Amino acid sequence: MALTHRQRRFIQEYLRSETATEAALRAGYASSSAHAMASRLLDDPEILAAIEQGQQKRLDRVGVDADYLLKRLHEEVEADLADLYEEETGSLLPVHEWPEVWRRGLVAGVETEELFDGRGEDRKQIGVARKVKLSDRVRRLEAIGRHVSVAAFRDTLEVKGLDGLADRLARLSRAQALDVPATDAPQDKPVSPAPEPVPKTKVAPKPEQAPAPSPAVSADWEAPRLPAPYQPILQYPDRQGFADTDYDNAEDGFLSVRRNT
């Protein structure tokens, strides 16, 4: 099936930006559906084949392949840091005198700082300090190690027991062909008869006990007497505002009190 004009435009834009959503927008798809359309286009085998073909043509034009990358990584890993310094004085060489391998990416940056001495009119430059920031060589070694032909850092998974499993499966298939139970095959255990139910023993009911007799009442027993009901004491007119309380009738004479009414 031939690709449409918009699909071919999507392939061209994807080869430029390597971003599917941006490529869909530049190809003319609506912004509301660009993300979903880009995902759908990348699932199309014909579009994927066209993208891979375009990437390969681009690599052929610039001459970049796996051999080129491995060769350059090897040069960068083997580069000598002493090549950046003057052999006799030990001072840092100018950048234009550095070997090409260092100027192509091994040095991440150079900071230059002028050094002065004195103040005012007596201030003069006495030197220049340069700080060289190197890139990470360990990542280059890891990139070489991940190469298919090197595989030094490839993640390996050790699986044990597959040989024994294959042998057991082979013995099981042979035993099934001969209708003989295999050694490693699980055997069905014979079904044992269910145990006979044990008859339940009947427990005789306990005889009912007669209630305990109430204690006998003695002849001199008297019922408890209730206290006399409370009778309020009214004010006497001849006591000048005082009234007698119940304590006035006490026998000891010390509990006689008066209550002011």
Backbone as CSV, one residue per row, in Angstrom:
resi,resn,N_x,N_y,N_z,CA_x,CA_y,CA_z,C_x,C_y,C_z
1,MET,0.849,-1.196,0.000,0.000,0.000,0.000,0.881,1.241,0.000
2,ALA,0.603,2.154,-0.921,1.433,3.349,-1.047,1.148,4.305,0.104
3,LEU,2.205,5.002,0.519,2.078,5.968,1.607,1.460,7.258,1.085
4,THR,0.701,7.910,1.924,0.093,9.182,1.554,1.132,10.299,1.660
5,HIS,0.749,11.448,1.135,1.658,12.597,1.184,1.943,13.004,2.632
6,ARG,0.939,12.982,3.471,1.145,13.379,4.867,2.016,12.363,5.609
7,GLN,1.875,11.080,5.293,2.719,10.066,5.918,4.179,10.223,5.495
8,ARG,4.407,10.506,4.214,5.786,10.732,3.760,6.367,11.983,4.411
9,ARG,5.541,12.995,4.595,6.008,14.209,5.278,6.353,13.902,6.742
10,PHE,5.561,13.045,7.366,5.858,12.655,8.744,7.210,11.946,8.828
11,ILE,7.498,11.088,7.870,8.785,10.378,7.865,9.939,11.364,7.727
12,GLN,9.815,12.330,6.846,10.874,13.328,6.658,11.095,14.150,7.924
13,GLU,10.014,14.587,8.547,10.153,15.393,9.760,10.688,14.562,10.925
14,TYR,10.327,13.285,10.979,10.833,12.434,12.053,12.332,12.204,11.901
15,LEU,12.818,12.084,10.681,14.252,11.923,10.458,15.024,13.180,10.838
16,ARG,14.360,14.321,10.836,15.041,15.566,11.209,15.078,15.761,12.723
17,SER,13.938,15.546,13.373,13.844,15.883,14.797,13.916,14.680,15.725
18,GLU,13.615,13.482,15.211,13.569,12.270,16.033,12.528,12.379,17.144
19,THR,11.553,13.263,16.989,10.467,13.404,17.959,9.155,13.179,17.225
20,ALA,8.422,12.154,17.640,7.243,11.743,16.884,6.146,12.800,16.915
21,THR,5.876,13.382,18.077,4.788,14.361,18.170,5.094,15.608,17.347
22,GLU,6.321,16.122,17.451,6.688,17.291,16.646,6.631,16.975,15.156
23,ALA,7.042,15.768,14.797,6.981,15.389,13.384,5.542,15.333,12.894
24,ALA,4.623,14.862,13.735,3.217,14.822,13.336,2.642,16.221,13.186
25,LEU,3.028,17.140,14.070,2.548,18.515,13.955,3.067,19.167,12.679
26,ARG,4.346,18.991,12.386,4.915,19.592,11.178,4.381,18.935,9.909
27,ALA,3.915,17.699,10.038,3.353,17.024,8.863,1.936,17.480,8.563
28,GLY,1.317,18.238,9.459,-0.006,18.772,9.196,-1.115,18.170,10.016
29,TYR,-0.802,17.299,10.973,-1.854,16.727,11.816,-2.268,17.730,12.888
30,ALA,-3.508,17.616,13.337,-4.039,18.547,14.336,-3.313,18.372,15.664
31,SER,-3.180,19.479,16.399,-2.466,19.426,17.678,-3.196,18.563,18.703
32,SER,-4.523,18.481,18.601,-5.278,17.681,19.567,-5.067,16.185,19.382
33,SER,-4.715,15.766,18.185,-4.538,14.334,17.902,-3.134,13.998,17.429
34,ALA,-2.182,14.931,17.555,-0.834,14.689,17.030,-0.136,13.568,17.791
35,HIS,-0.277,13.560,19.112,0.409,12.534,19.907,-0.119,11.136,19.591
36,ALA,-1.442,10.997,19.558,-2.029,9.691,19.256,-1.729,9.269,17.823
37,MET,-1.758,10.222,16.888,-1.473,9.892,15.497,-0.017,9.483,15.316
38,ALA,0.896,10.135,16.031,2.309,9.772,15.928,2.547,8.354,16.429
39,SER,1.895,7.992,17.527,2.032,6.630,18.039,1.467,5.608,17.063
40,ARG,0.359,5.969,16.421,-0.239,5.056,15.448,0.642,4.915,14.205
41,LEU,1.250,6.001,13.773,2.109,5.936,12.589,3.355,5.102,12.850
42,LEU,3.912,5.200,14.057,5.114,4.427,14.362,4.825,2.944,14.528
43,ASP,3.561,2.572,14.658,3.194,1.160,14.712,2.980,0.561,13.325
44,ASP,3.000,1.415,12.301,2.797,0.934,10.930,4.107,0.336,10.413
45,PRO,4.131,-0.940,9.989,5.384,-1.546,9.506,5.978,-0.833,8.296
46,GLU,5.145,-0.342,7.388,5.668,0.345,6.204,6.354,1.649,6.590
47,ILE,5.767,2.386,7.530,6.383,3.646,7.956,7.682,3.377,8.704
48,LEU,7.706,2.349,9.544,8.944,2.001,10.245,10.039,1.596,9.266
49,ALA,9.677,0.838,8.247,10.673,0.441,7.249,11.213,1.654,6.497
50,ALA,10.340,2.614,6.182,10.796,3.823,5.493,11.705,4.656,6.392
51,ILE,11.404,4.731,7.690,12.260,5.486,8.613,13.633,4.830,8.730
52,GLU,13.670,3.507,8.852,14.958,2.812,8.943,15.767,2.977,7.658
53,GLN,15.097,2.961,6.539,15.800,3.159,5.269,16.385,4.562,5.186
54,GLY,15.619,5.571,5.636,16.143,6.931,5.627,17.313,7.109,6.581
55,GLN,17.255,6.479,7.745,18.372,6.569,8.685,19.627,5.914,8.119
56,GLN,19.459,4.788,7.450,20.619,4.116,6.866,21.238,4.954,5.752
57,LYS,20.410,5.598,4.933,20.955,6.463,3.884,21.729,7.629,4.485
58,ARG,21.218,8.175,5.586,21.929,9.281,6.224,23.267,8.834,6.776
59,LEU,23.319,7.640,7.362,24.592,7.124,7.868,25.569,6.856,6.732
60,ASP,25.047,6.391,5.608,25.928,6.143,4.468,26.516,7.441,3.931
61,ARG,25.745,8.520,3.995,26.256,9.796,3.493,27.383,10.337,4.371
62,VAL,27.227,10.233,5.665,28.248,10.783,6.569,29.322,9.768,6.911
63,GLY,29.131,8.523,6.519,30.137,7.505,6.785,30.193,7.063,8.232
64,VAL,29.079,7.103,8.929,29.041,6.691,10.334,28.397,5.314,10.415
65,ASP,29.140,4.377,11.008,28.608,3.051,11.254,29.199,2.521,12.553
66,ALA,28.950,1.266,12.851,29.445,0.690,14.105,30.966,0.670,14.149
67,ASP,31.603,0.401,13.021,33.070,0.379,12.995,33.647,1.764,13.280
68,TYR,33.010,2.784,12.703,33.488,4.151,12.945,33.365,4.523,14.419
69,LEU,32.218,4.189,15.024,32.024,4.528,16.430,33.014,3.795,17.323
70,LEU,33.234,2.524,17.060,34.186,1.772,17.880,35.605,2.308,17.722
71,LYS,35.958,2.685,16.504,37.297,3.215,16.273,37.501,4.531,17.015
72,ARG,36.492,5.401,16.956,36.633,6.685,17.638,36.632,6.510,19.151
73,LEU,35.790,5.653,19.672,35.793,5.406,21.109,37.127,4.840,21.568
74,HIS,37.705,3.988,20.758,39.011,3.419,21.113,40.085,4.498,21.144
75,GLU,40.059,5.411,20.186,41.042,6.503,20.180,40.888,7.397,21.413
76,GLU,39.649,7.684,21.792,39.430,8.561,22.937,39.830,7.890,24.249
77,VAL,39.609,6.601,24.349,39.987,5.895,25.575,41.500,5.797,25.704
78,GLU,42.195,5.625,24.586,43.647,5.461,24.612,44.399,6.791,24.588
79,ALA,43.714,7.925,24.530,44.399,9.221,24.468,45.166,9.483,25.762
80,ASP,46.371,10.064,25.610,47.254,10.321,26.749,47.085,11.770,27.203
81,LEU,46.839,11.949,28.501,46.661,13.295,29.044,47.943,14.117,28.967
82,ALA,49.085,13.462,28.951,50.363,14.185,28.887,50.541,14.924,27.569
83,ASP,49.773,14.578,26.549,49.880,15.272,25.269,49.388,16.709,25.346
84,LEU,48.694,17.088,26.424,48.205,18.453,26.567,49.229,19.382,27.211
85,TYR,50.342,18.862,27.669,51.321,19.672,28.395,52.658,19.675,27.660
86,GLU,53.365,20.778,27.853,54.695,20.902,27.255,55.659,19.998,28.013
87,GLU,56.449,19.271,27.295,57.296,18.241,27.901,58.374,18.831,28.791
88,GLU,58.984,19.952,28.422,60.107,20.510,29.186,59.633,21.327,30.385
89,THR,58.678,22.214,30.176,58.248,23.116,31.252,57.047,22.579,32.034
90,GLY,56.275,21.669,31.469,55.087,21.141,32.137,53.891,22.068,32.089
91,SER,53.976,23.153,31.332,52.853,24.084,31.231,51.856,23.582,30.188
92,LEU,50.615,24.041,30.321,49.558,23.608,29.417,49.768,24.214,28.038
93,LEU,49.662,23.372,27.022,49.826,23.847,25.654,48.616,24.665,25.225
94,PRO,48.769,25.557,24.275,47.610,26.245,23.704,46.660,25.236,23.059
95,VAL,45.377,25.613,22.997,44.372,24.674,22.509,44.656,24.257,21.074
96,HIS,45.156,25.158,20.254,45.385,24.804,18.857,46.528,23.809,18.690
97,GLU,47.330,23.592,19.746,48.411,22.618,19.677,48.019,21.271,20.296
98,TRP,46.819,21.154,20.767,46.385,19.883,21.335,46.201,18.849,20.225
99,PRO,46.358,17.569,20.528,46.033,16.540,19.541,44.547,16.586,19.189
100,GLU,44.212,16.172,18.001,42.838,16.291,17.516,41.857,15.486,18.358
101,VAL,42.289,14.349,18.875,41.388,13.519,19.655,40.914,14.234,20.918
102,TRP,41.767,15.135,21.461,41.371,15.894,22.647,40.459,17.057,22.287
103,ARG,40.618,17.592,21.101,39.810,18.736,20.696,38.431,18.341,20.176
104,ARG,38.187,17.042,19.978,36.911,16.594,19.413,35.900,16.156,20.469
105,GLY,36.211,16.360,21.729,35.200,16.025,22.729,35.719,15.466,24.033
106,LEU,36.993,15.108,24.096,37.517,14.589,25.361,37.597,15.668,26.428
107,VAL,37.789,16.919,26.021,37.824,18.039,26.960,36.453,18.695,26.943
108,ALA,35.797,18.691,28.105,34.454,19.267,28.186,34.479,20.786,28.204
109,GLY,35.564,21.391,28.667,35.650,22.844,28.717,36.952,23.293,29.350
110,VAL,37.303,24.560,29.105,38.525,25.166,29.648,38.147,26.499,30.270
111,GLU,38.502,26.683,31.532,38.275,27.944,32.232,39.608,28.686,32.356
112,THR,39.621,29.948,31.910,40.833,30.763,31.939,40.659,31.892,32.942
113,GLU,41.658,32.071,33.791,41.629,33.116,34.813,42.976,33.842,34.812
114,GLU,42.936,35.169,34.635,44.157,35.972,34.650,44.551,36.300,36.084
115,LEU,45.826,36.179,36.384,46.345,36.423,37.729,47.072,37.765,37.754
116,PHE,46.759,38.602,38.754,47.368,39.931,38.889,48.004,40.053,40.267
117,ASP,48.939,41.006,40.339,49.618,41.297,41.601,49.690,42.812,41.763
118,GLY,49.565,43.285,43.009,49.635,44.710,43.283,48.273,45.375,43.228
119,ARG,48.253,46.669,43.556,47.037,47.459,43.578,47.253,48.782,42.854
120,GLY,46.133,49.310,42.340,46.200,50.616,41.688,47.107,50.606,40.469
121,GLU,47.967,51.634,40.406,48.858,51.748,39.256,49.933,50.673,39.257
122,ASP,50.232,50.108,40.430,51.262,49.065,40.511,50.728,47.681,40.171
123,ARG,49.423,47.574,39.899,48.836,46.261,39.610,49.250,45.816,38.212
124,LYS,49.745,44.572,38.123,50.191,44.049,36.836,49.899,42.547,36.767
125,GLN,49.760,42.086,35.545,49.442,40.675,35.331,50.703,39.837,35.478
126,ILE,50.564,38.775,36.273,51.725,37.914,36.527,51.551,36.519,35.933
127,GLY,50.386,36.219,35.390,50.202,34.890,34.811,48.756,34.630,34.434
128,VAL,48.526,33.432,33.918,47.197,32.983,33.503,46.993,31.564,34.026
129,ALA,45.860,31.344,34.677,45.520,30.011,35.194,44.434,29.403,34.314
130,ARG,44.669,28.190,33.875,43.705,27.482,33.030,43.276,26.196,33.726
131,LYS,41.970,25.996,33.785,41.401,24.788,34.367,40.741,23.978,33.254
132,VAL,41.218,22.767,33.082,40.714,21.889,32.029,39.742,20.886,32.651
133,LYS,38.528,20.854,32.124,37.514,19.914,32.595,37.385,18.795,31.576
134,LEU,37.717,17.575,32.006,37.714,16.426,31.115,36.343,15.752,31.122
135,SER,36.015,15.125,30.014,34.767,14.364,29.931,34.953,12.984,30.564
136,ASP,33.856,12.280,30.716,33.864,10.995,31.416,34.344,9.901,30.470
137,ARG,35.489,9.305,30.806,36.002,8.209,29.984,35.343,6.881,30.331
138,VAL,34.822,6.770,31.539,34.191,5.510,31.937,32.978,5.219,31.056
139,ARG,32.238,6.250,30.698,31.076,6.041,29.832,31.504,5.563,28.451
140,ARG,32.661,6.000,27.996,33.155,5.515,26.706,33.523,4.038,26.781
141,LEU,34.130,3.644,27.896,34.443,2.226,28.069,33.166,1.388,28.117
142,GLU,32.150,1.897,28.789,30.881,1.168,28.846,30.245,1.068,27.462
143,ALA,30.364,2.132,26.660,29.808,2.096,25.307,30.511,1.045,24.458
144,ILE,31.834,0.921,24.629,32.561,-0.123,23.899,32.142,-1.500,24.396
145,GLY,31.981,-1.615,25.723,31.633,-2.916,26.285,30.255,-3.396,25.895
146,ARG,29.350,-2.474,25.545,27.999,-2.875,25.153,27.901,-3.274,23.685
147,HIS,28.982,-3.147,22.959,28.934,-3.510,21.553,28.640,-4.995,21.422
148,VAL,27.971,-5.349,20.354,27.527,-6.729,20.191,28.704,-7.693,20.151
149,SER,29.778,-7.335,19.450,30.909,-8.243,19.309,31.786,-8.285,20.545
150,VAL,31.656,-7.281,21.438,32.473,-7.268,22.657,31.692,-7.878,23.808
151,ALA,30.505,-7.320,24.090,29.582,-7.859,25.098,30.234,-7.989,26.458
152,ALA,31.087,-7.019,26.820,31.742,-7.089,28.127,30.802,-6.694,29.249
153,PHE,29.846,-5.801,28.961,28.930,-5.328,29.995,27.504,-5.803,29.736
154,ARG,27.347,-6.835,28.957,26.008,-7.319,28.666,25.462,-8.023,29.903
155,ASP,24.213,-7.732,30.210,23.570,-8.377,31.352,23.268,-9.826,31.008
156,THR,23.757,-10.737,31.832,23.541,-12.158,31.622,22.649,-12.695,32.720
157,LEU,21.860,-13.687,32.379,20.964,-14.341,33.318,21.265,-15.822,33.302
158,GLU,21.718,-16.329,34.430,22.063,-17.736,34.542,20.833,-18.508,34.996
159,VAL,20.437,-19.459,34.181,19.266,-20.266,34.474,19.732,-21.672,34.787
160,LYS,19.397,-22.149,35.958,19.809,-23.474,36.396,18.609,-24.419,36.367
161,GLY,18.936,-25.693,36.139,17.907,-26.716,36.226,17.223,-27.048,34.924
162,LEU,17.607,-26.400,33.813,16.938,-26.699,32.550,17.316,-28.078,32.035
163,ASP,18.608,-28.476,32.221,19.020,-29.798,31.753,18.267,-30.894,32.499
164,GLY,18.183,-30.749,33.809,17.447,-31.747,34.578,15.979,-31.801,34.207
165,LEU,15.398,-30.647,33.919,13.999,-30.610,33.507,13.805,-31.307,32.171
166,ALA,14.743,-31.110,31.241,14.639,-31.772,29.939,14.731,-33.287,30.090
167,ASP,15.635,-33.743,30.962,15.752,-35.185,31.181,14.473,-35.766,31.778
168,ARG,13.894,-35.057,32.733,12.671,-35.566,33.345,11.520,-35.615,32.341
169,LEU,11.444,-34.575,31.493,10.389,-34.582,30.481,10.581,-35.722,29.486
170,ALA,11.853,-36.006,29.145,12.119,-37.111,28.219,11.729,-38.448,28.837
171,ARG,12.081,-38.663,30.102,11.709,-39.914,30.760,10.190,-40.040,30.884
172,LEU,9.532,-38.910,31.138,8.080,-38.943,31.259,7.419,-39.317,29.941
173,SER,7.935,-38.773,28.827,7.349,-39.107,27.525,7.576,-40.574,27.177
174,ARG,8.773,-41.107,27.504,9.034,-42.523,27.233,8.151,-43.418,28.101
175,ALA,7.959,-43.011,29.355,7.127,-43.824,30.241,5.674,-43.819,29.786
176,GLN,5.206,-42.689,29.294,3.833,-42.644,28.800,3.658,-43.507,27.554
177,ALA,4.728,-43.553,26.725,4.641,-44.402,25.537,4.588,-45.878,25.907
178,LEU,5.291,-46.286,26.955,5.306,-47.678,27.412,4.203,-47.974,28.409
179,ASP,3.413,-46.972,28.775,2.347,-47.126,29.767,2.910,-47.605,31.093
180,VAL,4.069,-47.064,31.468,4.718,-47.397,32.727,4.844,-46.114,33.506
181,PRO,4.503,-46.104,34.780,4.647,-44.851,35.549,6.088,-44.411,35.625
182,ALA,6.326,-43.146,35.320,7.691,-42.620,35.334,8.152,-42.421,36.760
183,THR,9.502,-42.388,36.897,10.090,-42.252,38.237,9.838,-40.874,38.803
184,ASP,10.045,-39.842,37.945,9.913,-38.472,38.419,8.489,-37.957,38.333
185,ALA,7.595,-38.735,37.672,6.226,-38.252,37.520,5.478,-38.425,38.823
186,PRO,4.684,-37.504,39.188,3.936,-37.641,40.439,2.910,-38.757,40.339
187,GLN,2.876,-39.648,41.322,1.969,-40.777,41.360,0.704,-40.396,42.121
188,ASP,-0.399,-40.962,41.636,-1.655,-40.741,42.337,-1.704,-41.613,43.577
189,LYS,-1.933,-41.046,44.697,-1.997,-41.797,45.942,-3.332,-42.540,46.029
190,PRO,-3.306,-43.819,46.539,-4.586,-44.547,46.677,-5.491,-43.847,47.669
191,VAL,-6.759,-43.907,47.333,-7.738,-43.251,48.184,-8.086,-44.184,49.325
192,SER,-7.819,-43.804,50.530,-8.119,-44.626,51.701,-9.591,-44.474,52.059
193,PRO,-10.204,-45.581,52.553,-11.638,-45.477,52.904,-11.849,-44.509,54.046
194,ALA,-12.989,-43.897,54.019,-13.302,-42.928,55.065,-13.508,-43.648,56.387
195,PRO,-13.048,-43.116,57.486,-13.227,-43.779,58.786,-14.699,-43.815,59.173
196,GLU,-15.055,-44.931,59.866,-16.435,-45.077,60.311,-16.757,-44.034,61.369
197,PRO,-17.965,-43.509,61.329,-18.318,-42.488,62.333,-18.406,-43.097,63.723
198,VAL,-17.893,-42.421,64.700,-17.897,-42.874,66.086,-19.210,-42.456,66.712
199,PRO,-19.952,-43.425,67.287,-21.243,-43.036,67.899,-21.021,-42.146,69.105
200,LYS,-21.867,-41.176,69.213,-21.766,-40.240,70.317,-22.384,-40.852,71.575
201,THR,-21.686,-40.709,72.675,-22.183,-41.214,73.954,-23.200,-40.246,74.526
202,LYS,-24.290,-40.846,75.016,-25.341,-40.025,75.595,-25.019,-39.728,77.050
203,VAL,-25.162,-38.507,77.429,-24.898,-38.073,78.797,-26.217,-38.018,79.536
204,ALA,-26.283,-38.758,80.701,-27.525,-38.783,81.484,-27.765,-37.427,82.108
205,PRO,-29.001,-36.959,82.093,-29.273,-35.641,82.699,-29.108,-35.693,84.211
206,LYS,-28.647,-34.619,84.766,-28.447,-34.533,86.208,-29.797,-34.391,86.902
207,PRO,-29.956,-35.059,88.069,-31.242,-34.931,88.789,-31.424,-33.527,89.326
208,GLU,-32.678,-33.085,89.277,-32.976,-31.746,89.768,-32.841,-31.701,91.282
209,GLN,-32.207,-30.668,91.775,-31.997,-30.496,93.206,-33.106,-29.627,93.783
210,ALA,-33.578,-30.047,94.984,-34.629,-29.268,95.655,-34.057,-27.986,96.197
211,PRO,-34.813,-26.897,96.208,-34.296,-25.631,96.734,-33.987,-25.746,98.219
212,ALA,-32.973,-25.017,98.660,-32.555,-25.063,100.062,-33.641,-24.474,100.945
213,PRO,-33.898,-25.094,102.117,-34.949,-24.559,103.008,-34.531,-23.238,103.607
214,SER,-35.510,-22.335,103.796,-35.241,-21.030,104.404,-35.006,-21.192,105.897
215,PRO,-34.158,-20.365,106.511,-33.863,-20.502,107.937,-35.101,-20.201,108.774
216,ALA,-35.177,-20.899,109.926,-36.321,-20.714,110.837,-36.223,-19.379,111.553
217,VAL,-37.374,-18.761,111.818,-37.443,-17.462,112.493,-37.589,-17.707,113.992
218,SER,-36.717,-17.030,114.801,-36.774,-17.206,116.258,-37.997,-16.492,116.830
219,ALA,-38.345,-16.895,118.088,-39.556,-16.343,118.712,-39.396,-14.894,119.132
220,ASP,-38.154,-14.456,119.497,-37.933,-13.080,119.955,-37.565,-12.121,118.839
221,TRP,-37.747,-12.527,117.608,-37.368,-11.666,116.465,-38.384,-10.574,116.301
222,GLU,-37.939,-9.349,116.108,-38.803,-8.197,115.874,-38.455,-7.566,114.537
223,ALA,-39.431,-7.093,113.868,-39.211,-6.424,112.586,-38.506,-5.093,112.804
224,PRO,-37.650,-4.648,111.891,-36.942,-3.376,112.048,-37.905,-2.204,112.042
225,ARG,-37.616,-1.234,112.914,-38.456,-0.053,113.029,-37.970,1.029,112.072
226,LEU,-38.900,1.624,111.397,-38.573,2.720,110.492,-38.458,4.009,111.270
227,PRO,-37.592,4.968,110.863,-37.472,6.241,111.559,-38.751,7.041,111.426
228,ALA,-38.970,7.899,112.436,-40.179,8.736,112.426,-40.131,9.703,111.273
229,PRO,-41.222,9.966,110.604,-41.225,10.923,109.486,-40.850,12.321,109.951
230,TYR,-40.260,13.067,109.025,-39.807,14.416,109.339,-41.003,15.337,109.511
231,GLN,-40.977,16.102,110.605,-42.027,17.079,110.867,-41.394,18.450,110.952
232,PRO,-41.723,19.356,110.066,-41.122,20.689,110.116,-41.546,21.435,111.372
233,ILE,-40.614,22.192,111.922,-40.871,22.968,113.141,-41.241,24.377,112.728
234,LEU,-42.393,24.809,113.119,-42.850,26.137,112.742,-42.304,27.174,113.707
235,GLN,-42.233,28.410,113.265,-41.708,29.518,114.069,-42.721,29.912,115.135
236,TYR,-42.210,30.050,116.348,-43.071,30.509,117.448,-43.051,32.030,117.484
237,PRO,-44.165,32.650,117.709,-44.166,34.131,117.722,-43.495,34.716,118.952
238,ASP,-43.365,33.950,120.048,-42.787,34.512,121.268,-41.305,34.236,121.389
239,ARG,-40.620,33.715,120.336,-39.197,33.414,120.424,-38.346,34.418,119.666
240,GLN,-38.881,35.521,119.182,-38.151,36.614,118.511,-37.372,36.111,117.276
241,GLY,-38.066,35.401,116.451,-37.437,34.974,115.192,-36.663,33.685,115.291
242,PHE,-36.571,32.995,116.473,-35.867,31.731,116.618,-36.866,30.608,116.723
243,ALA,-36.467,29.434,116.309,-37.324,28.251,116.362,-36.536,27.097,116.907
244,ASP,-37.154,26.246,117.685,-36.487,25.058,118.227,-36.333,24.008,117.133
245,THR,-35.186,23.306,117.162,-34.956,22.196,116.232,-35.195,20.898,116.935
246,ASP,-35.018,19.798,116.195,-35.192,18.474,116.794,-34.151,18.198,117.844
247,TYR,-32.987,18.932,117.792,-31.933,18.672,118.758,-32.265,19.234,120.139
248,ASP,-33.286,20.070,120.261,-33.637,20.615,121.582,-34.108,19.527,122.526
249,ASN,-34.589,18.432,122.023,-35.101,17.349,122.856,-34.058,16.298,123.140
250,ALA,-32.769,16.553,122.730,-31.726,15.561,122.992,-31.476,15.449,124.469
251,GLU,-31.097,14.234,124.923,-30.930,13.975,126.343,-29.620,14.524,126.883
252,ASP,-28.542,14.630,126.018,-27.240,15.049,126.542,-27.182,16.533,126.815
253,GLY,-28.040,17.360,126.241,-28.037,18.783,126.510,-27.022,19.571,125.746
254,PHE,-26.077,18.918,125.009,-25.028,19.635,124.272,-25.378,19.848,122.815
255,LEU,-26.400,19.204,122.367,-26.751,19.308,120.961,-27.876,20.276,120.720
256,SER,-28.224,21.058,121.754,-29.298,22.020,121.600,-28.797,23.197,120.797
257,VAL,-29.397,23.431,119.683,-29.003,24.525,118.801,-30.219,25.334,118.465
258,ARG,-29.950,26.553,117.963,-31.048,27.388,117.508,-30.797,27.751,116.039
259,ARG,-31.831,27.772,115.359,-31.755,28.113,113.935,-32.478,29.415,113.726
260,ASN,-31.771,30.388,113.097,-32.367,31.678,112.832,-33.281,31.536,111.643
261,THR,-34.500,31.886,111.864,-35.458,31.804,110.766,-35.733,33.166,110.206
